[in-house]
Amino acid sequence: MNLEFTPEEQAFRDEVRAFIAENYPKHLADFGMREDMAREDFVAWHKILGQKGWSVPAWPVEYGGTGWTPTQRYIWSEENARVNALMPLPFGVSMVGPVIYTFGSEEQKAKHLPGIRSGEVWWCQGYSEPGAGSDLASLKTTAVRDGDHYVINGQKTWTTLAQHADWGFFLCRTDPTAKQQEGISFILVDMKTPGVEVKPIKLLDGGYEVNETWLTDVRVPVENLVGVENKGWTYAKFLLAHERSGIAGVARSKRGVEKLREIATHETLDGQPLIKDFDFAKKVSQLEIDLAALEITELRTLAGEQAGKGPGPESSILKIKGTEIQQRLTELTLEAVGTYSAPYMGGVSNDNGSNEHPVGPDYAQHAAATYFNMRKTSIYGGSNEIQRNIITKMILGL
Ligand SMILES: Cc1cc2nc3c(=O)[nH]c(=O)nc-3n(C[C@H](O)[C@H](O)[C@H](O)COP(=O)(O)OP(=O)(O)OC[C@H]3O[C@@H](n4cnc5c(N)ncnc54)[C@H](O)[C@@H]3O)c2cc1C
């Protein structure tokens, strides 16, 4: 495969770079995930992209996709990562959206796809339960048919940003007598339905990114069932492959390494810039080497996609390596800022309303919170141990 961009691809890169420079909201520049973010912050860029017709690049053109090649999509994510842009959340765009346009009814497509494209409607993912994470098929939440409704009862957990969600997609058991995977259905739930209760969980970084979601006698019209009753596991797995392929975050990690180098140029050790310290520089270089290898692997996967192969078990490799790199990056950043991160260990940064003078440089303020927050990456989207099991079976054939 050719890893050089063609002249057309380079022109495309210039076009998107100019568009981002002109249109990305200035107040969100270089804005990572933070504990003080409002709903409007999350969706600001999404709404601008929706108007431009660029919010769902990977979707088929008939549903509003851009028709970009996988390489163009790669360039797009690279250019956004350069400015650390706050991208459209995945729950609508890369999770339930593809499920709806692939398996949903015409009514569901007409009702739900426009709101996902425009960023007006916020979705959350109701898969995991207290006793069903890695072993997702053992989920216990039930949906019992009552006339033209399902009545849903159960508890979901780790529901990311459900506090802002308008709709959720839930896996529910519709046939308790069938084999585990065969009795599950994929149901869309309006989060304002009586009986849906969202309770926040405070995380290590001090933020409220995830929730428990309780469902008590929640009545949902049967037309909210996606596809065929009891076939939800098929749609759930389809969605997970899409979820994992976006998780590698190569472009964003490249930006993170650049920032780390900048920080290590400012910070000192024994009177010289930290980046000149042999041990530290070696760790940064190793990270860069691993990131370059991951990038090539991702480009190979993209080339496969360009040749018509969907995201397969290779997405597990991208997930493991990508998240390991993201975690190492935050560890090295924390190491670089050293004791300056200590005042913010509780997850509270000093730039949201406090009148105290911040301790240390700006880049120190979020280092600890980001470090703690990124522990999640090897767990969510299917833990890295589970991804290793998939590779063992599906790629190595063991
Ligand atoms: C920040 C965050 C956000 C999340 N957001 C969502 C969301 O929006 N919606 C949603 O539905 N879920 C969400 N999740 C849940 C996530 O998908 C689960 O946490 C994940 O699947 C692991 O399940 P568990 O937490 O129940 O851990 P468990 O399954 O109990 O696993 C515990 C440990 O045992 C290991 N393990 C388990 N089984 C095996 C095995 N067979 N072989 C080897 N090792 C094994 C795991 O790797 C893990 O280290 C989120 C999780 C986090 C941390």
The ligand as an SDF file (V2000), in Angstrom:
LIG
                    3D

 53 58  0  0  0  0  0  0  0  0999 V2000
  -15.7740    5.4910   31.8040 C   0  0  0  0  0  0  0  0  0  0  0  0
  -16.6360    4.3720   31.3270 C   0  0  0  0  0  0  0  0  0  0  0  0
  -17.6870    4.6400   30.4790 C   0  0  0  0  0  0  0  0  0  0  0  0
  -18.5450    3.6290   30.0790 C   0  0  0  0  0  0  0  0  0  0  0  0
  -19.6220    3.9470   29.2940 N   0  0  0  0  0  0  0  0  0  0  0  0
  -20.5480    3.0090   29.0240 C   0  0  0  0  0  0  0  0  0  0  0  0
  -21.7600    3.3490   28.3510 C   0  0  0  0  0  0  0  0  0  0  0  0
  -21.9830    4.5090   27.9640 O   0  0  0  0  0  0  0  0  0  0  0  0
  -22.6800    2.3920   28.1730 N   0  0  0  0  0  0  0  0  0  0  0  0
  -22.4800    1.1020   28.5660 C   0  0  0  0  0  0  0  0  0  0  0  0
  -23.3490    0.2940   28.3400 O   0  0  0  0  0  0  0  0  0  0  0  0
  -21.3480    0.7400   29.1950 N   0  0  0  0  0  0  0  0  0  0  0  0
  -20.3800    1.6610   29.4460 C   0  0  0  0  0  0  0  0  0  0  0  0
  -19.2270    1.3150   30.1240 N   0  0  0  0  0  0  0  0  0  0  0  0
  -19.0970   -0.0470   30.6300 C   0  0  0  0  0  0  0  0  0  0  0  0
  -18.0060   -0.8690   30.0000 C   0  0  0  0  0  0  0  0  0  0  0  0
  -18.3830   -1.3250   28.7340 O   0  0  0  0  0  0  0  0  0  0  0  0
  -17.7070   -2.0150   30.9850 C   0  0  0  0  0  0  0  0  0  0  0  0
  -17.1160   -1.4190   32.1260 O   0  0  0  0  0  0  0  0  0  0  0  0
  -16.7720   -3.0370   30.3970 C   0  0  0  0  0  0  0  0  0  0  0  0
  -17.4140   -3.7840   29.4020 O   0  0  0  0  0  0  0  0  0  0  0  0
  -16.2440   -4.0020   31.5110 C   0  0  0  0  0  0  0  0  0  0  0  0
  -17.2810   -4.5470   32.2380 O   0  0  0  0  0  0  0  0  0  0  0  0
  -17.2940   -4.4770   33.8460 P   0  0  0  0  0  0  0  0  0  0  0  0
  -17.0040   -3.0830   34.2590 O   0  0  0  0  0  0  0  0  0  0  0  0
  -18.5770   -5.0800   34.2970 O   0  0  0  0  0  0  0  0  0  0  0  0
  -16.0760   -5.3690   34.3160 O   0  0  0  0  0  0  0  0  0  0  0  0
  -16.0490   -6.9630   34.4320 P   0  0  0  0  0  0  0  0  0  0  0  0
  -16.6610   -7.5660   33.2270 O   0  0  0  0  0  0  0  0  0  0  0  0
  -16.6090   -7.3440   35.7640 O   0  0  0  0  0  0  0  0  0  0  0  0
  -14.4900   -7.2550   34.3880 O   0  0  0  0  0  0  0  0  0  0  0  0
  -13.6500   -7.0540   35.5330 C   0  0  0  0  0  0  0  0  0  0  0  0
  -12.2090   -7.4250   35.1250 C   0  0  0  0  0  0  0  0  0  0  0  0
  -12.1580   -8.8200   34.7420 O   0  0  0  0  0  0  0  0  0  0  0  0
  -11.6450   -8.9600   33.4170 C   0  0  0  0  0  0  0  0  0  0  0  0
  -12.3690  -10.0480   32.7120 N   0  0  0  0  0  0  0  0  0  0  0  0
  -13.7110  -10.2590   32.6960 C   0  0  0  0  0  0  0  0  0  0  0  0
  -14.0000  -11.3260   31.9330 N   0  0  0  0  0  0  0  0  0  0  0  0
  -12.8300  -11.8050   31.4490 C   0  0  0  0  0  0  0  0  0  0  0  0
  -12.4670  -12.8910   30.5830 C   0  0  0  0  0  0  0  0  0  0  0  0
  -13.4010  -13.6870   30.0460 N   0  0  0  0  0  0  0  0  0  0  0  0
  -11.1470  -13.0730   30.2740 N   0  0  0  0  0  0  0  0  0  0  0  0
  -10.1930  -12.2520   30.8020 C   0  0  0  0  0  0  0  0  0  0  0  0
  -10.4760  -11.2080   31.6380 N   0  0  0  0  0  0  0  0  0  0  0  0
  -11.7720  -10.9840   31.9490 C   0  0  0  0  0  0  0  0  0  0  0  0
  -11.9250   -7.6230   32.7320 C   0  0  0  0  0  0  0  0  0  0  0  0
  -11.0230   -7.3820   31.6940 O   0  0  0  0  0  0  0  0  0  0  0  0
  -11.7260   -6.6350   33.8950 C   0  0  0  0  0  0  0  0  0  0  0  0
  -10.3570   -6.3530   34.0470 O   0  0  0  0  0  0  0  0  0  0  0  0
  -18.3230    2.2960   30.5200 C   0  0  0  0  0  0  0  0  0  0  0  0
  -17.2300    2.0150   31.3460 C   0  0  0  0  0  0  0  0  0  0  0  0
  -16.4040    3.0240   31.7520 C   0  0  0  0  0  0  0  0  0  0  0  0
  -15.2580    2.6870   32.6690 C   0  0  0  0  0  0  0  0  0  0  0  0
  1  2  1  0
  2  3  1  0
  2 52  2  0
  3  4  2  0
  4  5  1  0
  4 50  1  0
  5  6  2  0
  6  7  1  0
  6 13  1  0
  7  8  2  0
  7  9  1  0
  9 10  1  0
 10 11  2  0
 10 12  1  0
 12 13  2  0
 13 14  1  0
 14 15  1  0
 14 50  1  0
 15 16  1  0
 16 17  1  0
 16 18  1  0
 18 19  1  0
 18 20  1  0
 20 21  1  0
 20 22  1  0
 22 23  1  0
 23 24  1  0
 24 25  2  0
 24 26  1  0
 24 27  1  0
 27 28  1  0
 28 29  2  0
 28 30  1  0
 28 31  1  0
 31 32  1  0
 32 33  1  0
 33 34  1  0
 33 48  1  0
 34 35  1  0
 35 36  1  0
 35 46  1  0
 36 37  1  0
 36 45  1  0
 37 38  2  0
 38 39  1  0
 39 40  1  0
 39 45  2  0
 40 41  1  0
 40 42  2  0
 42 43  1  0
 43 44  2  0
 44 45  1  0
 46 47  1  0
 46 48  1  0
 48 49  1  0
 50 51  2  0
 51 52  1  0
 52 53  1  0
M  END
$$$$
